[in-house]
Amino acid sequence: MVADSSLYSADHVEKLTEGGVKFMTRVPETISLCKNADSGGGDRSIGSLTESYRGEEYRSEYGGVEQRWLVVYSEEAEELLRGYKGQVRVKKRPRAF
């Protein structure tokens, strides 16, 4: 089964595994290991996948289930994100207390 990140909850992971369902999903960025994975340093470097992509493997446990994560980094996406972050200005709304 392939699904978006809304599938990824401890309850769903546990039930799918108990039912013998193999699944692949994007992990929500709210998961702490996902936040740590953004900084690199996986359990095992997979190295260059193509000229501008590289991968790292992480092992984790979530919902009582041992998991293997593959994190794919794109140099182009990282450059775009850096440029985008420099251009975004958040307007703060005045608040009454």
C-alpha positions as CSV (number, residue, x, y, z in Angstrom):
1,M,0.0,0.0,0.0
2,V,1.2,3.5,-0.8
3,A,-0.4,6.4,1.0
4,D,0.2,10.0,2.0
5,S,1.5,11.1,5.4
6,S,-2.0,11.2,6.9
7,L,-1.8,7.4,7.1
8,Y,1.2,7.6,9.4
9,S,0.0,7.4,13.0
10,A,1.0,5.0,15.7
11,D,-2.4,3.3,15.6
12,H,-2.4,2.9,11.9
13,V,1.1,1.6,11.8
14,E,0.3,-1.0,14.4
15,K,-2.9,-2.2,12.8
16,L,-1.4,-2.4,9.3
17,T,1.5,-4.4,10.6
18,E,-0.7,-6.7,12.6
19,G,-2.8,-7.3,9.4
20,G,0.4,-8.2,7.5
21,V,0.0,-5.1,5.2
22,K,3.3,-3.8,3.7
23,F,3.1,0.0,3.3
24,M,5.1,2.9,2.1
25,T,4.3,6.5,3.1
26,R,5.8,9.9,3.6
27,V,6.4,10.5,7.3
28,P,4.9,13.7,8.7
29,E,7.4,16.4,9.6
30,T,5.8,16.6,13.0
31,I,7.5,13.3,13.9
32,S,10.7,14.0,15.9
33,L,12.9,11.5,14.0
34,C,11.8,13.1,10.8
35,K,13.0,16.5,12.1
36,N,16.3,15.0,13.0
37,A,16.6,13.3,9.6
38,D,16.6,16.7,7.9
39,S,20.0,17.3,9.3
40,G,21.5,14.1,7.9
41,G,23.5,11.5,9.8
42,G,21.4,8.5,9.0
43,D,22.3,5.0,10.2
44,R,23.7,4.1,6.8
45,S,24.5,6.3,3.8
46,I,23.2,5.0,0.5
47,G,25.3,7.6,-1.3
48,S,24.5,9.1,-4.7
49,L,21.3,7.8,-6.3
50,T,21.8,10.1,-9.3
51,E,23.9,13.1,-10.0
52,S,21.8,15.4,-7.8
53,Y,20.1,13.0,-5.4
54,R,21.6,11.1,-2.4
55,G,20.0,8.8,0.1
56,E,20.3,7.8,3.8
57,E,18.7,4.9,5.6
58,Y,17.3,5.2,9.1
59,R,16.1,2.5,11.4
60,S,13.4,3.5,13.9
61,E,10.5,2.2,16.0
62,Y,7.1,3.8,16.0
63,G,3.8,2.4,17.1
64,G,5.6,-0.6,18.5
65,V,6.8,-1.5,15.0
66,E,10.4,-1.5,13.8
67,Q,10.8,0.5,10.6
68,R,13.2,1.3,7.9
69,W,13.2,4.8,6.5
70,L,14.8,6.0,3.2
71,V,15.4,9.7,3.2
72,V,16.2,11.1,-0.3
73,Y,17.9,14.5,-0.5
74,S,17.7,16.7,-3.6
75,E,20.4,19.3,-4.1
76,E,18.1,21.4,-6.3
77,A,15.2,21.2,-3.8
78,E,17.6,22.3,-1.0
79,E,18.7,25.3,-3.1
80,L,15.2,26.3,-3.9
81,L,14.1,26.0,-0.3
82,R,17.1,28.2,0.8
83,G,16.1,30.8,-1.7
84,Y,12.5,30.6,-0.8
85,K,13.1,31.0,2.9
86,G,15.1,34.2,2.2
87,Q,12.1,35.7,0.3
88,V,9.3,34.9,2.7
89,R,8.2,37.6,5.1
90,V,5.5,36.8,7.6
91,K,3.2,39.6,8.5
92,K,2.4,39.7,12.2
93,R,-1.1,40.7,13.0
94,P,-1.6,43.1,15.9
95,R,-3.2,41.4,18.9
96,A,-5.3,42.9,21.6
97,F,-4.7,41.6,25.1
